[in-house]
Amino acid sequence: MKRYIIKRILQAIPTLLGVSFLSFILLHLFPGDPAEIILTIISGSEPSYAEIQKFRRQIGFDKPLIVQYIHWLSNAVTGNFGVSWTEGKPVMDLIIQRFPASAELFFTTFAISLAFAMVLGILSAIYKDRAIDHFCRIFSLLGISIPSFWLGLVLIWIFSVKLHLLPAFGYGNGDLKHLILPVITWSFSFMAIKTRFVRSCLLEELSKDYVVTARAKGLKERVVVLRHALRNALIPIITYFSLSVHHLIIGSIMVEVVFSWPGLGSLLVESVFKRDFPVVQALVFLSGVLFVVINLVVDLLYTVIDPRIRYGD
């Protein structure tokens, strides 16, 4: 197992290097002189040619691009992503400041989505072509079809503007009322897609010979479904959930903007509009690192779910 973990970490290094280079090169993809862009944002006025050249030397933009990248990467691996051009604060401090709001919204949404998707998917598979199955399939179709930003605006109009039951915007310092509408909006499409996938995986397992044998032996249907069929279906389900992290990240951006939620998603959007590239670079790089780590954890979970899977030392 240790050898496998080391091997996976080594395999992840090229991926992380690619992500880091893409994050770094963002600034240089925009037309114009990056030094002039930065100096204009910082000073708020049009800089002179002499000021631009002096600033280029100060921040190292007069050096070759590969040298700049190595310098940026050596700082990034220590958590130093520079200073925000618009806020004047270390980028990592801004991320740490916004992280609790995003974490609260993310984990609440993920837990609720996972629980409902598993329950609805299992019930839909067990009662195939019955009323509850038809309900789950209609629910999934609606969840896939309705855009999250539109659903969020509709919920705000109904529950905040018309009924005055829930707050429309803001974080509320951890007030649960502020969580309800963002969580419903964010989890609706995610839950719907995963419900269909759980149903499909479980139906495939329920049609196999070992399930027929288990039923022929007189095992209770609950045991057949939960201890045999569902356990074998968990590997593709967990894999699919892990690969859906990008769905959650994209969804968080839309939901945080709609509900003015002070998390990392709204920070990314604000930084893009302000051309605050150090913040954008840091968030893109950390998203790539998160994705690689999740894939490694999921691979290790396979051995817990299925004892037949072993990674040799």
C-alpha positions as CSV (number, residue, x, y, z in Angstrom):
1,M,0.0,0.0,0.0
2,K,2.8,2.4,0.9
3,R,4.5,1.7,-2.4
4,Y,1.2,2.4,-4.3
5,I,0.6,5.7,-2.5
6,I,4.2,6.8,-3.3
7,K,3.7,5.8,-6.9
8,R,0.4,7.7,-7.2
9,I,2.0,10.8,-5.7
10,L,4.8,10.6,-8.2
11,Q,2.3,10.2,-11.0
12,A,0.4,13.3,-9.8
13,I,3.5,15.5,-10.0
14,P,3.3,16.0,-13.8
15,T,-0.4,16.8,-13.5
16,L,0.3,19.4,-10.8
17,L,3.1,20.9,-12.8
18,G,0.8,21.3,-15.7
19,V,-1.9,22.9,-13.6
20,S,0.6,25.2,-12.0
21,F,2.0,26.3,-15.4
22,L,-1.6,27.0,-16.7
23,S,-2.3,28.9,-13.5
24,F,0.9,31.0,-13.9
25,I,0.5,31.6,-17.6
26,L,-3.0,33.2,-17.1
27,L,-1.5,36.6,-16.7
28,H,0.4,36.4,-19.9
29,L,-2.5,35.2,-22.0
30,F,-4.2,38.7,-21.9
31,P,-3.2,41.2,-24.6
32,G,-0.9,44.0,-23.6
33,D,2.1,44.3,-21.2
34,P,1.4,42.5,-17.9
35,A,3.5,45.0,-16.0
36,E,1.5,47.9,-17.5
37,I,-1.8,46.1,-16.6
38,I,-0.7,45.5,-13.0
39,L,0.6,49.0,-12.5
40,T,-2.5,50.5,-13.9
41,I,-4.7,48.5,-11.5
42,I,-2.5,49.3,-8.5
43,S,-2.1,53.0,-9.2
44,G,-5.5,53.6,-10.8
45,S,-3.9,55.8,-13.5
46,E,-2.0,55.5,-16.8
47,P,1.7,54.9,-15.9
48,S,4.5,56.4,-17.9
49,Y,7.0,54.3,-19.9
50,A,9.7,54.8,-17.3
51,E,7.4,53.8,-14.5
52,I,6.5,50.6,-16.4
53,Q,10.1,49.7,-17.0
54,K,11.1,50.3,-13.4
55,F,8.1,48.2,-12.2
56,R,9.1,45.4,-14.6
57,R,12.5,45.2,-13.0
58,Q,11.1,45.3,-9.5
59,I,8.7,42.3,-10.0
60,G,11.0,40.3,-12.2
61,F,9.1,40.6,-15.5
62,D,12.4,41.5,-17.3
63,K,13.5,37.9,-16.8
64,P,12.8,35.0,-19.1
65,L,9.3,33.4,-18.7
66,I,10.6,30.1,-17.5
67,V,12.6,31.9,-14.7
68,Q,9.5,33.7,-13.7
69,Y,7.5,30.5,-13.6
70,I,10.1,28.7,-11.4
71,H,10.2,31.6,-9.0
72,W,6.3,31.6,-8.8
73,L,6.2,27.9,-8.3
74,S,8.8,27.8,-5.6
75,N,6.7,30.3,-3.7
76,A,3.4,28.6,-4.4
77,V,4.5,25.3,-2.9
78,T,5.0,27.1,0.4
79,G,1.6,28.7,0.2
80,N,3.0,32.1,-0.9
81,F,0.9,33.3,-3.9
82,G,1.9,36.9,-3.6
83,V,-0.2,39.9,-2.7
84,S,-3.6,40.8,-4.1
85,W,-3.3,43.8,-6.4
86,T,-6.7,45.2,-5.5
87,E,-6.8,44.4,-1.8
88,G,-3.1,44.8,-0.9
89,K,-3.2,41.7,1.3
90,P,-1.5,38.4,0.9
91,V,-3.5,36.1,-1.4
92,M,-3.4,33.2,1.1
93,D,-5.0,35.5,3.8
94,L,-7.9,36.3,1.5
95,I,-8.4,32.6,0.7
96,I,-8.3,31.6,4.4
97,Q,-10.8,34.4,5.2
98,R,-13.3,33.2,2.5
99,F,-12.7,29.5,3.1
100,P,-15.1,28.9,6.1
101,A,-18.1,30.2,4.2
102,S,-17.4,28.1,1.2
103,A,-16.6,25.0,3.3
104,E,-19.9,25.4,5.2
105,L,-21.9,25.6,2.0
106,F,-20.0,22.9,0.3
107,F,-20.1,20.2,3.0
108,T,-23.8,20.9,3.8
109,T,-24.7,20.6,0.1
110,F,-22.6,17.6,-0.5
111,A,-23.9,15.7,2.5
112,I,-27.5,16.4,1.7
113,S,-27.1,15.7,-2.0
114,L,-25.3,12.4,-1.3
115,A,-27.9,11.2,1.2
116,F,-30.9,12.1,-1.1
117,A,-29.2,10.8,-4.2
118,M,-28.4,7.4,-2.6
119,V,-31.9,7.0,-1.0
120,L,-33.8,8.1,-4.1
121,G,-31.6,6.1,-6.4
122,I,-31.9,2.9,-4.4
123,L,-35.7,3.3,-4.1
124,S,-36.0,3.9,-7.8
125,A,-34.0,0.8,-8.6
126,I,-35.9,-1.4,-6.1
127,Y,-39.3,-0.2,-7.3
128,K,-38.5,0.0,-11.0
129,D,-41.4,1.2,-13.2
130,R,-43.6,1.9,-10.2
131,A,-44.8,5.3,-8.9
132,I,-41.8,6.2,-6.9
133,D,-39.5,5.3,-9.8
134,H,-41.5,7.6,-12.1
135,F,-41.3,10.3,-9.5
136,C,-37.5,10.0,-9.2
137,R,-37.1,10.0,-13.0
138,I,-39.2,13.1,-13.4
139,F,-37.2,14.7,-10.5
140,S,-33.9,13.9,-12.2
141,L,-35.1,15.2,-15.5
142,L,-36.1,18.5,-13.9
143,G,-32.9,18.8,-12.0
144,I,-30.8,18.3,-15.1
145,S,-32.9,20.7,-17.2
146,I,-33.3,23.7,-14.8
147,P,-30.2,26.0,-14.7
148,S,-29.0,26.6,-11.1
149,F,-28.8,30.4,-11.4
150,W,-32.5,30.5,-12.7
151,L,-33.6,28.2,-9.9
152,G,-31.9,30.4,-7.3
153,L,-33.6,33.6,-8.6
154,V,-37.0,31.8,-8.6
155,L,-36.5,30.7,-5.0
156,I,-35.5,34.2,-3.9
157,W,-38.6,35.6,-5.6
158,I,-40.9,33.1,-3.9
159,F,-39.4,32.7,-0.4
160,S,-37.8,36.1,0.1
161,V,-39.7,38.6,-2.0
162,K,-43.2,37.2,-1.8
163,L,-43.4,35.1,1.4
164,H,-40.7,36.8,3.4
165,L,-39.7,33.5,5.0
166,L,-36.0,33.3,4.2
167,P,-33.2,35.8,3.6
168,A,-32.2,36.4,0.0
169,F,-28.6,37.3,0.3
170,G,-25.5,37.1,2.5
171,Y,-23.8,34.8,4.9
172,G,-25.5,35.7,8.1
173,N,-22.6,34.8,10.3
174,G,-23.5,31.1,10.3
175,D,-27.3,31.6,10.5
176,L,-28.9,28.4,9.2
177,K,-31.7,30.4,7.5
178,H,-29.1,31.9,5.1
179,L,-28.0,28.4,4.1
180,I,-31.4,27.0,3.0
181,L,-31.9,28.7,-0.4
182,P,-28.2,28.3,-1.5
183,V,-28.1,24.6,-0.5
184,I,-31.4,23.8,-2.3
185,T,-30.3,25.6,-5.4
186,W,-26.8,24.0,-5.4
187,S,-27.9,20.5,-4.5
188,F,-30.9,20.3,-6.9
189,S,-29.1,19.5,-10.1
190,F,-26.3,17.7,-8.4
191,M,-28.7,15.4,-6.6
192,A,-30.8,14.8,-9.7
193,I,-27.8,13.6,-11.8
194,K,-26.5,11.4,-9.1
195,T,-29.9,9.8,-8.5
196,R,-30.0,8.6,-12.0
197,F,-26.5,7.2,-11.9
198,V,-27.1,5.3,-8.6
199,R,-30.3,3.9,-10.1
200,S,-28.5,2.7,-13.2
201,C,-25.6,1.1,-11.3
202,L,-27.9,-0.7,-8.8
203,L,-30.2,-2.0,-11.5
204,E,-27.2,-3.4,-13.4
205,E,-26.1,-5.3,-10.2
206,L,-29.6,-6.5,-9.4
207,S,-29.8,-8.2,-12.8
208,K,-26.7,-10.3,-12.3
209,D,-26.6,-14.0,-11.4
210,Y,-25.2,-13.7,-7.9
211,V,-28.3,-11.7,-6.9
212,V,-30.6,-14.4,-8.3
213,T,-28.6,-16.9,-6.3
214,A,-28.8,-14.9,-3.1
215,R,-32.6,-14.6,-3.5
216,A,-32.9,-18.3,-4.3
217,K,-31.1,-19.1,-1.0
218,G,-33.9,-17.2,0.9
219,L,-32.0,-14.1,1.9
220,K,-34.1,-11.1,2.8
221,E,-34.5,-8.5,0.0
222,R,-32.9,-5.9,2.3
223,V,-29.8,-8.0,2.7
224,V,-29.6,-8.8,-1.0
225,V,-29.9,-5.1,-2.0
226,L,-27.8,-3.4,0.7
227,R,-25.1,-5.9,1.5
228,H,-24.6,-7.5,-1.9
229,A,-25.8,-5.5,-4.9
230,L,-25.3,-2.0,-3.4
231,R,-21.8,-2.8,-2.1
232,N,-20.7,-3.9,-5.6
233,A,-22.3,-0.9,-7.2
234,L,-20.5,1.5,-4.8
235,I,-17.2,1.5,-6.8
236,P,-18.5,3.2,-9.9
237,I,-20.8,5.4,-7.8
238,I,-17.9,6.7,-5.7
239,T,-15.7,7.1,-8.8
240,Y,-18.5,9.2,-10.4
241,F,-19.0,11.3,-7.3
242,S,-15.3,12.0,-7.1
243,L,-15.2,13.1,-10.8
244,S,-18.1,15.4,-10.1
245,V,-16.0,17.7,-8.0
246,H,-15.7,20.1,-11.0
247,H,-19.5,20.2,-11.1
248,L,-19.6,21.3,-7.5
249,I,-16.9,23.9,-8.0
250,I,-18.7,25.4,-11.0
251,G,-22.0,25.3,-9.2
252,S,-20.5,27.0,-6.2
253,I,-19.4,30.0,-8.4
254,M,-22.9,30.5,-9.7
255,V,-24.7,30.0,-6.4
256,E,-22.3,32.2,-4.4
257,V,-22.7,35.0,-7.0
258,V,-26.6,34.7,-7.0
259,F,-26.8,34.7,-3.2
260,S,-23.9,37.1,-2.5
261,W,-22.3,34.3,-0.5
262,P,-18.8,35.5,0.6
263,G,-16.9,32.3,-0.4
264,L,-14.2,31.3,-2.8
265,G,-16.5,31.1,-5.8
266,S,-17.5,34.8,-5.4
267,L,-13.9,35.7,-4.7
268,L,-12.9,34.1,-8.0
269,V,-15.5,36.0,-10.0
270,E,-14.6,39.3,-8.3
271,S,-10.9,38.7,-9.0
272,V,-11.5,38.0,-12.7
273,F,-13.5,41.2,-13.1
274,K,-10.9,43.2,-11.2
275,R,-8.0,41.4,-13.1
276,D,-6.6,40.5,-9.8
277,F,-4.4,37.7,-11.3
278,P,-2.5,36.5,-8.2
279,V,-5.9,35.5,-6.6
280,V,-7.1,33.8,-9.8
281,Q,-3.8,31.9,-10.2
282,A,-3.9,30.7,-6.6
283,L,-7.6,29.5,-6.8
284,V,-7.0,27.7,-10.1
285,F,-3.9,26.0,-8.8
286,L,-5.5,24.9,-5.5
287,S,-8.5,23.6,-7.4
288,G,-6.2,21.3,-9.4
289,V,-4.4,20.1,-6.2
290,L,-7.8,19.4,-4.6
291,F,-8.9,17.3,-7.6
292,V,-5.7,15.2,-7.6
293,V,-5.9,14.6,-3.8
294,I,-9.6,13.5,-4.1
295,N,-8.7,11.0,-6.8
296,L,-6.0,9.5,-4.6
297,V,-8.3,9.2,-1.6
298,V,-11.0,7.6,-3.8
299,D,-8.5,5.0,-5.1
300,L,-7.6,4.1,-1.5
301,L,-11.3,3.8,-0.6
302,Y,-11.7,1.0,-3.1
303,T,-9.9,-1.4,-0.9
304,V,-12.3,-0.7,1.9
305,I,-15.4,-1.2,-0.2
306,D,-14.1,-4.3,-2.1
307,P,-11.7,-6.5,-0.1
308,R,-10.7,-8.2,-3.4
309,I,-8.9,-5.1,-4.5
310,R,-5.3,-5.0,-3.2
311,Y,-2.5,-2.7,-4.0
312,G,0.8,-4.6,-3.7
313,D,3.7,-3.3,-1.7
